[in-house]
Amino acid sequence: MAPGLSALNLSSGFSSRMGKLKALLPLGGRTVLEQCISLFYGCGIEDLVVVTGHRAGEVGAIAEQAGARVAHNPDFAAGMYSSIRAGVRRINGQGSAFFLLPVDIPLVRPGTVRLLARSFAESAARISYPLFADRRGHPPLLHADLIPAILNQKEPEGGLRSLLARIETEHPEQVREVRVADANIHIDLDTPEDYLAGCLSFGRRDIPTPAECEVICRHLFNLPAKGLAHGRAVAAVAVALGEAVNRHGGRGLDLELCRVCGWLHDISKGHQRHEEEGARRLRELGFSRAAAIVAAHRDLDWTTGMALGEREIVHLADKLVQGSRIVTIEERFEEKLAVYRNDPEAVRAIRSRYDQALSLAAAVEAEMGLPLAVIAEMAGDACRT
């Protein structure tokens, strides 16, 4: 994390289109404002200022209770630029840069904040934008040397956006786009319909979407073509297994979670403990539920009689894929035993995993009501098409 970073949260508006004050709406067991504050504190940013306006007493009390400082903007009805001015007057004068986040964009993941901060530490760009699906979003990270321009000049037509656009036109080298695995940088809770959709998105914020997986694999981890092909094959097998278990066993396995964890399980392949490293980096990005499954794809604390969940399905799927080819458990492990036949310790570890995989396969077959080979072949056909 770059030193001296601050965050400015704009919570001063009327929320006229929402019909209720956005900052105080419930979201994930907290208020929307508290979620915004916790985002930055969770990333190690302690200088956080909340700008209040409409119903300042209520909003300010929530902000201070959550640990933020308050900057009241008595002219909040004049528009967002006046609130930005009120806020930058209160942030740390010795800081190097500040994030700017309106309160109605509370679903941003911590990985976005961390990636922007790391990029700033490398380049100290005057303006850094998060980028997802080739679109910029929130929060931008603005160099502290922009504060005098914000405070001293007359409000430009178009507000801060036009000021930043002018800087980019005159000095494009001072602007940086940082690719992030976070569709939530575009989610604005502006209307009641937006809010309901946002609540649903919040509940799955710790699972990446397929589009976010693409960014993780191709841009953040730079997986080679073989790694991508292997991940996609494991994802296909995991979904096929999960569908069969749901259909016959009456379970409610999350197939999308199976898919993305199969896809991502080897993102840190080549690291000494690649499953732990992959899980650590996914947690850093904000994908804790996916991280827990990735952490267990190599070694699994499961024995016969324990419940089957997405973690077990992804673990087994990985044992049924070699490269991008569907194989049997016997093929997968007998080959490993042959490679390490002169290493007794490795052989013991492989045999332990082999026995567990066979037990897990039997449990999954019982839940599916079908032989494992039938489902694996179906997944193989899907991969080939």
Residue, then its C-alpha position, 0 to 999 in steps of 0.5 A: m500500500a502506498p503511504g499517505l493515502s486518504a479517502l473522500n466519501l461523498s454523502s451529502g446529496f438528497s437521494s431524490r431518485m431513491g426516495k430514501l437517504k442512500a447513506l443510511l440504507p441497510l446493506g449486508g448488516r451495515t448501512v451503505l455508508e458504513q460499507c464504504i468506510s469499511l472498504f478503505y479501512g480494511c485496505g489500511i487507509e485510515d484517513l477517511v473523510v465523509v462529506t455531509g449535507h442533507r440530514a447531516g446530523e444522522v449521516g455524520a453520527i454514523a460516519e464518526q461512529a465508524g471511525a471517519r472524520v466529517a466535513h459538512n458542506p452547507d452548500f451541498a444543494a449547489g452540487m457535487y463539486s461543492s462537496i468535493r471542495a469541502g472534503v479535500r479541505r479536511i483530508n490529510g494535508q501531508g497526504s500523497a493522494f486520495f480516493l474519491l467515492p460517492v456513497d451510492i457506489p458501495l460495492v467496490r471490492p478491496g482488490t480494486v483499492r489495493l491495485l490502484a494503490r500499488s499502481f500509484a506507488e509505482s508511478a505516482a500518476r496524477i489521476s488513476y482510474p480503475l478499468f473493467a470491461d474497457r470502462r472506467g469506474h469508481p473510485p479514481l485515485l487523485h494525486a494530492d497536487l490536484i487539491p489546489a486546482i480543485l479549491n482555487q479555480k472557479e467550478p468548471e462546467g461539468g464539474l470535476r469530470s471536466l477538470l480531470a478531462r482537461i488534465e488528461t488532454e494536456h498531459p495524457e502521460q499523467v493519467r493511468e488506467v488500472r485493470v481490475a477484476d471488479a464489475n462493481i466499479h460500475i454499479d451505482l445505487d441510484t434508484p430502488e431497483d438499483y438498490l435491490a439489485g445491489c443487495l443481491s450483488f453484495g451477497r455474492r461479492d466474494i465470488p467472481t463472475p466469469a467476466e471477472c475470472e477472465v481479468i484475473c486469469r489473463h491480466l492479473f495472473n497472466l496464465p499461459a494458454k495451457g493453464l487457461a485450458h486446464g482451468r476451463a476443463v476443470a470448470a466444465v467437469a466441476v459443473a457437470l458433477g455439480e449438476a448431476v449431484n443437484r439433480h439426483g441427490g437433491r442438493g443445492l450446490d452453487l454451480e457458478l461457484c463450482r465453475v469459477c473455482g475450477w477455472l481459478h484453482d491453478i492461478s498460482k501454479g509454479h509457486q511452491r504452495h500454489e494452492e495457498e498462494g492462489a487463495r491468498r491473492l484471491r482473498e486480497l482481491g475480495f473473493s474470500r468464498a472462492a479462495a477457500i475452495v481454491a485453497a483446498h483443491r490440492d489437499l482436502d480435509w474430507t473423509t467418508g461420511m462428511a458432507l459434499g459441497e462445492r469444495e469437494i466437487v472442485h477438488l474431485a474435478d481437478k483429479l479428473v483432468q490432466g492438462s486439458r484432457i479428461v482422465t480417470i483417477e487411476e490414470r492421474f495417480e498411477e502416472k504420478l506414482a511412476v514419476y516419484r517411485n524413488d521418493p518414498e515420502a512423495v509416494r506416501a503423500i500421493r497414495s494418501r491423496y489417491d485413496q482419498a480421491l477414490s473415496l470421494a469419487a465413490a461418495v459423489e457417484a452415490e449422490m449422482g446415481l451415475p458412474l463418474a466416467v459418464i459425467a466426466e465424458m459428458a464434460g469432456d464433450a462439452c470441452r471439445t465443442 
